[in-house]
Amino acid sequence: MAVIYLASQPESSGKTGIKKISSDLDLPTPFLAKILQQLAKQKILSSTKGPHGGFSLLRDPKKITVYDIVNTIDGDDIFTNCLMHSGPCNTENEGRKPCPLHDDYSKARIERIKVFRGKTIYDLVHTGENPDSFTI
């Protein structure tokens, strides 16, 4: 939500402070700060400390996918892990039988990856009736 929010801000506005983002999105500031710092470390966001600091997109929103965000925050477990076994879904290669949901879930996993890699932050900002006013 915060990345979409930042992408919806006019470029002339510069950095947006953590307290404003937190307030506008009704998210706890410490929680949001940790997530935004992760995204800054991965060069998705730019972060500046100080009284006039804040966050802004470092990359073009047309080149940031939902997959990039999810992978940065949560890792790729949602894309690789088995639904029933702990660990990657290639457990059949470890001598275990595939779980009963393996074939169905594999199809869903492939679809999820396709959707997440196919949607950019730009797409999400510009979906809807009024792209100039982003609200959650």
Backbone as a chain_set.jsonl record, in Angstrom:
{"seq": "MAVIYLASQPESSGKTGIKKISSDLDLPTPFLAKILQQLAKQKILSSTKGPHGGFSLLRDPKKITVYDIVNTIDGDDIFTNCLMHSGPCNTENEGRKPCPLHDDYSKARIERIKVFRGKTIYDLVHTGENPDSFTI", "coords": {"N": [[0.827, -1.188, 0.0], [1.957, 1.243, 0.763], [3.925, 1.696, -1.179], [2.382, 1.983, -3.473], [0.986, 4.234, -2.693], [3.134, 6.109, -2.529], [3.867, 6.145, -5.22], [1.689, 7.371, -6.28], [1.92, 9.982, -5.596], [2.543, 13.375, -6.578], [5.369, 14.056, -8.668], [6.678, 16.409, -8.119], [6.389, 16.756, -5.426], [8.438, 15.651, -3.988], [10.132, 14.06, -1.316], [8.236, 11.995, 0.92], [7.219, 12.106, 4.208], [7.549, 9.666, 6.844], [5.638, 9.787, 8.899], [3.477, 11.067, 7.698], [2.795, 9.246, 5.674], [2.169, 7.045, 7.251], [0.009, 8.063, 8.742], [-1.85, 8.775, 6.698], [-2.334, 6.27, 5.566], [-3.191, 4.858, 7.688], [-1.505, 3.13, 9.202], [0.689, 1.512, 11.533], [3.467, 3.408, 12.559], [6.116, 2.34, 13.341], [6.035, -0.281, 12.248], [5.585, 0.258, 9.521], [7.907, 1.731, 8.976], [9.942, -0.218, 9.15], [9.317, -1.879, 6.979], [9.508, -0.068, 4.818], [12.204, 0.59, 4.986], [13.364, -1.859, 4.297], [12.627, -1.961, 1.611], [14.017, 0.237, 0.702], [16.645, -0.628, 1.062], [16.762, -2.515, -0.933], [16.809, -0.96, -3.123], [14.438, -0.031, -4.197], [13.008, 1.999, -3.105], [13.859, 5.386, -2.229], [15.473, 6.751, 0.543], [15.655, 9.309, 2.915], [17.069, 10.699, 5.763], [16.193, 12.852, 8.526], [14.792, 16.174, 9.255], [13.626, 17.098, 6.872], [13.409, 14.864, 5.479], [12.413, 11.644, 4.16], [10.528, 9.344, 2.153], [10.679, 8.188, -1.207], [9.965, 6.981, -4.518], [12.555, 5.134, -5.986], [12.904, 3.818, -8.29], [11.404, 3.575, -11.531], [7.902, 3.441, -11.531], [6.708, 1.869, -13.459], [8.433, -0.159, -13.753], [8.55, -1.582, -11.449], [7.411, -4.431, -10.057], [4.6, -6.164, -8.576], [5.496, -8.576, -7.696], [8.211, -7.971, -7.142], [7.933, -6.397, -4.834], [6.593, -8.1, -2.97], [8.444, -10.215, -2.845], [10.663, -8.869, -1.777], [9.734, -8.097, 0.767], [8.586, -10.43, 1.983], [10.034, -12.579, 1.029], [10.572, -15.416, -1.189], [8.979, -17.563, -0.481], [6.169, -17.831, -0.676], [5.916, -18.292, -3.326], [7.309, -20.598, -3.814], [7.107, -22.581, -1.816], [5.641, -25.653, -0.64], [2.211, -26.368, -0.11], [1.488, -28.055, 1.961], [3.743, -29.473, 2.999], [6.66, -28.501, 4.844], [8.831, -26.22, 3.438], [10.393, -25.996, 0.143], [8.472, -26.831, -2.797], [9.526, -28.92, -4.194], [9.706, -31.353, -3.018], [9.271, -33.953, -3.829], [11.564, -34.68, -5.078], [13.199, -35.218, -3.004], [12.693, -37.71, -2.139], [10.23, -37.855, -0.977], [6.733, -38.299, -1.365], [4.725, -36.323, -3.529], [2.553, -33.815, -2.131], [-1.023, -34.216, -1.541], [-2.256, -32.063, -2.769], [-0.541, -31.161, -4.642], [-0.457, -31.083, -7.59], [-2.676, -29.424, -8.257], [-2.095, -27.135, -6.735], [0.352, -26.387, -7.785], [-0.358, -25.402, -10.295], [-1.857, -23.178, -9.494], [0.127, -21.721, -8.199], [1.868, -21.092, -10.317], [0.181, -19.428, -11.778], [-0.174, -17.363, -9.899], [2.429, -16.321, -9.733], [2.673, -15.389, -12.349], [0.68, -13.379, -12.394], [1.611, -11.633, -10.337], [4.112, -10.888, -11.345], [3.307, -9.689, -13.634], [1.923, -7.394, -13.005], [2.445, -4.032, -12.441], [3.534, -1.389, -10.226], [2.792, 1.023, -11.298], [0.6, 0.179, -12.862], [-1.21, -0.463, -10.814], [-1.619, 1.998, -9.566], [-2.866, 3.391, -11.577], [-5.25, 2.11, -12.019], [-8.683, 2.111, -11.906], [-11.229, 4.629, -11.362], [-10.391, 7.28, -10.78], [-7.331, 8.146, -11.101], [-5.77, 10.154, -10.017], [-6.27, 10.524, -7.348], [-5.415, 8.724, -4.775], [-6.691, 6.391, -2.601], [-7.115, 4.316, 0.217]], "CA": [[0.0, 0.0, 0.0], [2.803, 2.427, 0.856], [4.591, 1.916, -2.467], [1.347, 2.522, -4.361], [0.768, 5.598, -2.198], [4.255, 6.945, -2.961], [3.808, 6.27, -6.674], [0.563, 8.234, -6.633], [2.247, 11.356, -5.226], [3.142, 14.135, -7.684], [6.832, 14.055, -8.624], [7.14, 17.686, -7.563], [6.269, 16.771, -3.964], [9.686, 15.182, -3.383], [10.04, 12.984, -0.319], [7.066, 11.995, 1.799], [7.63, 11.681, 5.54], [6.972, 8.426, 7.37], [4.436, 10.074, 9.7], [2.367, 11.365, 6.775], [2.401, 7.977, 5.051], [1.542, 6.256, 8.314], [-1.288, 8.664, 9.056], [-2.75, 8.678, 5.547], [-2.686, 4.868, 5.31], [-3.624, 4.287, 8.967], [-0.605, 2.023, 9.516], [1.609, 1.848, 12.624], [4.72, 3.97, 12.061], [7.279, 1.436, 13.439], [5.833, -1.366, 11.283], [5.783, 0.832, 8.198], [9.32, 2.11, 8.843], [10.734, -1.421, 8.876], [9.04, -2.315, 5.608], [10.055, 0.899, 3.869], [13.664, 0.461, 5.01], [13.688, -3.039, 3.485], [12.473, -1.576, 0.215], [15.123, 1.153, 0.398], [17.863, -1.443, 0.937], [16.702, -3.215, -2.215], [16.847, 0.075, -4.169], [13.111, 0.234, -4.756], [12.703, 3.329, -2.582], [14.925, 6.251, -1.758], [15.194, 7.156, 1.917], [16.492, 10.379, 3.432], [16.783, 10.971, 7.169], [16.209, 14.255, 8.927], [13.509, 16.884, 9.298], [13.046, 17.237, 5.534], [13.601, 13.562, 4.857], [11.238, 10.847, 3.869], [10.666, 8.282, 1.167], [10.158, 8.365, -2.563], [10.352, 5.862, -5.381], [13.871, 5.244, -6.6], [12.76, 3.232, -9.622], [10.204, 3.898, -12.305], [6.814, 2.559, -11.119], [6.398, 0.942, -14.551], [9.419, -1.243, -13.693], [8.448, -2.244, -10.149], [6.267, -5.343, -10.081], [4.089, -6.637, -7.288], [6.432, -9.647, -7.331], [9.383, -7.341, -6.523], [7.575, -5.937, -3.488], [6.327, -9.277, -2.133], [9.7, -10.934, -2.673], [11.504, -8.082, -0.884], [9.18, -8.073, 2.124], [8.298, -11.759, 2.535], [10.824, -13.635, 0.406], [9.853, -16.112, -2.257], [8.293, -18.75, 0.032], [4.8, -17.904, -1.201], [6.008, -18.73, -4.713], [8.045, -21.85, -3.955], [6.828, -23.607, -0.809], [4.515, -26.566, -0.731], [1.093, -25.972, 0.729], [1.353, -28.943, 3.115], [5.058, -29.769, 3.569], [7.454, -27.296, 5.058], [9.913, -26.122, 2.476], [10.049, -25.892, -1.278], [7.551, -27.831, -3.3], [10.219, -29.954, -4.95], [9.952, -32.419, -2.048], [9.269, -35.263, -4.459], [12.956, -34.971, -5.415], [13.872, -35.615, -1.773], [12.217, -39.027, -1.754], [8.864, -37.777, -0.465], [5.674, -38.217, -2.373], [4.117, -34.992, -3.558], [1.36, -33.714, -1.295], [-2.253, -34.452, -2.311], [-2.664, -30.856, -3.494], [0.612, -30.722, -5.425], [-0.755, -30.728, -8.985], [-3.572, -28.266, -8.289], [-1.424, -25.957, -6.177], [1.403, -25.989, -8.727], [-1.01, -24.563, -11.301], [-2.203, -21.911, -8.846], [1.391, -21.031, -7.939], [2.332, -20.542, -11.598], [-0.72, -18.31, -12.08], [0.139, -16.284, -8.953], [3.688, -15.713, -10.176], [2.385, -14.654, -13.585], [-0.07, -12.169, -12.025], [2.46, -10.735, -9.559], [5.162, -10.352, -12.222], [2.667, -8.946, -14.715], [1.323, -6.149, -12.516], [3.407, -3.069, -11.923], [2.995, -0.364, -9.329], [2.119, 1.964, -12.2], [-0.709, -0.397, -13.186], [-2.09, -0.386, -9.645], [-1.964, 3.401, -9.342], [-3.728, 3.877, -12.654], [-6.454, 1.297, -12.121], [-9.788, 2.764, -11.204], [-11.865, 5.762, -12.015], [-9.696, 8.53, -10.589], [-5.954, 7.813, -10.763], [-5.094, 11.253, -9.333], [-6.516, 10.509, -5.906], [-5.252, 7.363, -4.262], [-7.179, 6.169, -1.244], [-7.235, 2.901, 0.592]], "C": [[0.872, 1.253, 0.0], [3.508, 2.725, -0.463], [3.594, 2.493, -3.47], [1.062, 3.976, -3.988], [1.873, 6.529, -2.692], [4.23, 7.169, -4.473], [2.69, 7.209, -7.11], [0.828, 9.702, -6.302], [2.837, 12.087, -6.43], [4.67, 14.162, -7.542], [7.383, 15.318, -7.983], [7.101, 17.715, -6.042], [7.527, 16.268, -3.26], [9.458, 14.018, -2.442], [8.77, 13.131, 0.505], [7.499, 11.402, 3.132], [6.874, 10.445, 6.01], [5.691, 8.692, 8.155], [3.237, 10.384, 8.81], [1.872, 10.081, 6.125], [1.622, 7.139, 6.054], [0.136, 6.768, 8.627], [-2.282, 8.473, 7.91], [-3.21, 7.248, 5.281], [-3.185, 4.147, 6.56], [-2.833, 3.006, 9.293], [0.319, 2.439, 10.648], [2.976, 2.287, 12.073], [5.905, 3.006, 12.196], [7.215, 0.282, 12.429], [6.142, -0.876, 9.871], [7.249, 1.177, 7.958], [10.19, 0.902, 8.511], [10.551, -1.893, 7.442], [9.668, -1.358, 4.596], [11.58, 0.849, 3.842], [14.116, -0.761, 4.204], [13.639, -2.697, 2.002], [13.566, -0.601, -0.216], [16.43, 0.377, 0.226], [17.917, -2.172, -0.395], [16.614, -2.248, -3.4], [15.525, 0.229, -4.915], [12.669, 1.634, -4.343], [13.984, 4.077, -2.277], [14.525, 6.734, -0.369], [16.186, 8.236, 2.332], [16.073, 10.653, 4.869], [16.762, 12.475, 7.41], [14.849, 14.903, 8.824], [12.845, 17.053, 7.935], [13.185, 15.937, 4.751], [12.287, 12.871, 4.578], [11.565, 9.804, 2.819], [10.103, 8.726, -0.167], [10.58, 7.15, -3.367], [11.727, 6.141, -5.965], [13.831, 4.731, -8.032], [11.457, 3.688, -10.258], [9.09, 2.931, -11.902], [6.379, 1.572, -12.209], [7.336, -0.264, -14.531], [9.46, -1.937, -12.34], [7.209, -3.128, -10.182], [5.813, -5.668, -8.664], [4.994, -7.764, -6.782], [7.662, -9.071, -6.626], [9.102, -6.956, -5.071], [7.39, -7.129, -2.558], [7.621, -10.026, -1.843], [10.633, -10.19, -1.715], [11.023, -8.172, 0.558], [9.097, -9.474, 2.73], [9.196, -12.876, 2.0], [9.984, -14.369, -0.621], [9.114, -17.365, -1.801], [6.891, -18.913, -0.537], [4.789, -18.433, -2.634], [6.635, -20.109, -4.862], [7.616, -22.952, -2.993], [5.581, -24.428, -1.108], [3.426, -26.092, 0.231], [1.02, -26.802, 2.004], [2.686, -29.293, 3.786], [5.761, -28.46, 3.883], [8.604, -27.326, 4.051], [9.434, -26.079, 1.051], [9.232, -27.072, -1.77], [8.228, -28.9, -4.156], [10.517, -31.158, -4.057], [9.918, -33.807, -2.673], [10.688, -35.663, -4.873], [13.75, -35.423, -4.187], [13.38, -36.974, -1.288], [10.83, -39.031, -1.151], [7.895, -37.76, -1.625], [5.15, -36.781, -2.377], [2.858, -34.983, -2.68], [0.115, -33.907, -2.163], [-2.723, -33.247, -3.133], [-1.608, -30.394, -4.497], [0.238, -30.258, -6.837], [-1.637, -29.488, -9.082], [-2.864, -27.002, -7.819], [-0.294, -25.474, -7.095], [0.832, -25.077, -9.804], [-1.337, -23.181, -10.721], [-0.949, -21.08, -8.593], [1.917, -20.374, -9.219], [1.489, -19.333, -11.989], [-0.409, -17.12, -11.188], [1.412, -15.567, -9.384], [3.449, -14.863, -11.423], [1.663, -13.337, -13.271], [0.846, -11.174, -11.325], [3.575, -10.131, -10.408], [4.577, -9.484, -13.33], [2.038, -7.638, -14.297], [2.4, -5.253, -11.935], [2.728, -2.111, -10.95], [2.268, 0.698, -10.148], [0.716, 1.468, -12.533], [-1.682, -0.212, -12.029], [-2.518, 1.052, -9.35], [-3.0, 3.868, -10.36], [-4.931, 2.986, -12.932], [-7.542, 2.007, -11.337], [-10.245, 4.0, -11.937], [-11.05, 7.044, -11.925], [-8.259, 8.275, -10.156], [-5.225, 8.928, -10.009], [-5.301, 11.256, -7.824], [-6.489, 9.064, -5.412], [-5.763, 7.285, -2.84], [-7.294, 4.684, -1.017], [-8.431, 2.738, 1.488]], "O": [[0.559, 2.222, -0.69], [3.671, 3.89, -0.825], [3.936, 3.396, -4.234], [0.916, 4.835, -4.857], [1.592, 7.609, -3.211], [4.538, 8.263, -4.946], [2.748, 7.779, -8.2], [0.046, 10.573, -6.685], [3.559, 11.481, -7.223], [5.195, 14.276, -6.435], [8.449, 15.288, -7.368], [7.705, 18.592, -5.425], [7.664, 16.446, -2.049], [8.687, 13.105, -2.736], [8.293, 14.238, 0.753], [8.079, 10.317, 3.176], [5.726, 10.21, 5.632], [4.752, 7.899, 8.084], [2.11, 10.008, 9.13], [0.666, 9.854, 6.033], [0.56, 6.598, 5.746], [-0.805, 5.984, 8.757], [-3.42, 8.058, 8.13], [-4.333, 7.028, 4.828], [-3.556, 2.975, 6.503], [-3.402, 1.961, 9.611], [0.701, 3.607, 10.724], [3.559, 1.611, 11.226], [6.654, 2.859, 11.231], [8.228, -0.082, 11.832], [6.874, -1.525, 9.124], [7.775, 0.946, 6.869], [11.085, 0.999, 7.672], [11.516, -2.261, 6.772], [10.288, -1.795, 3.626], [12.186, 1.046, 2.789], [15.131, -0.706, 3.509], [14.513, -3.1, 1.234], [13.992, -0.614, -1.371], [17.228, 0.691, -0.656], [19.0, -2.419, -0.927], [16.374, -2.663, -4.534], [15.494, 0.57, -6.098], [12.045, 2.36, -5.117], [15.046, 3.483, -2.091], [13.368, 7.084, -0.137], [17.393, 8.102, 2.13], [14.89, 10.817, 5.165], [17.252, 13.26, 6.598], [13.88, 14.292, 8.375], [11.62, 17.141, 7.855], [13.09, 15.918, 3.524], [11.206, 13.438, 4.74], [12.722, 9.432, 2.623], [9.175, 9.532, -0.239], [11.448, 6.385, -2.947], [12.019, 7.26, -6.387], [14.62, 5.152, -8.878], [10.532, 4.13, -9.576], [9.3, 1.719, -11.926], [5.752, 0.556, -11.911], [7.082, -1.267, -15.199], [10.316, -2.791, -12.109], [6.09, -2.634, -10.318], [6.544, -5.471, -7.694], [5.227, -7.885, -5.58], [8.109, -9.623, -5.621], [9.937, -7.166, -4.192], [7.969, -7.163, -1.472], [7.86, -10.428, -0.704], [11.324, -10.825, -0.919], [11.835, -8.309, 1.473], [9.499, -9.675, 3.876], [9.118, -14.007, 2.478], [8.841, -14.002, -0.891], [8.665, -18.152, -2.635], [6.476, -20.03, -0.847], [3.778, -18.958, -3.101], [6.514, -20.731, -5.917], [7.744, -24.134, -3.314], [4.624, -23.966, -1.73], [3.715, -25.486, 1.263], [0.542, -26.313, 3.028], [2.751, -29.398, 5.01], [5.488, -27.433, 3.26], [9.254, -28.353, 3.859], [8.235, -26.118, 0.776], [9.301, -28.171, -1.218], [7.542, -29.708, -4.782], [11.468, -31.899, -4.308], [10.476, -34.748, -2.108], [10.982, -36.851, -5.004], [14.852, -35.953, -4.322], [13.627, -37.348, -0.141], [10.297, -40.097, -0.841], [8.198, -37.273, -2.714], [5.139, -36.112, -1.344], [2.192, -36.005, -2.512], [0.187, -33.775, -3.384], [-3.496, -33.398, -4.078], [-1.768, -29.35, -5.13], [0.588, -29.145, -7.229], [-1.377, -28.601, -9.895], [-3.008, -25.936, -8.418], [-0.024, -24.275, -7.166], [1.462, -24.09, -10.184], [-1.123, -22.155, -11.367], [-0.972, -19.86, -8.758], [2.361, -19.226, -9.193], [2.017, -18.332, -12.473], [-0.38, -15.984, -11.662], [1.46, -14.337, -9.397], [3.964, -13.75, -11.532], [2.007, -12.295, -13.829], [0.861, -9.995, -11.677], [3.941, -8.973, -10.207], [5.272, -8.641, -13.898], [1.653, -6.843, -15.154], [3.164, -5.655, -11.058], [1.501, -2.043, -10.873], [1.234, 1.211, -9.72], [-0.244, 2.237, -12.493], [-2.839, 0.153, -12.235], [-3.651, 1.292, -8.932], [-3.898, 4.644, -10.036], [-5.559, 3.106, -13.984], [-7.313, 2.453, -10.213], [-9.717, 4.363, -12.988], [-11.014, 7.82, -12.88], [-7.989, 8.194, -8.958], [-4.171, 8.682, -9.421], [-4.568, 11.932, -7.103], [-7.432, 8.3, -5.616], [-5.315, 8.032, -1.971], [-7.538, 3.905, -1.938], [-8.726, 1.626, 1.928]]}, "num_chains": 1, "name": "protein.A"}
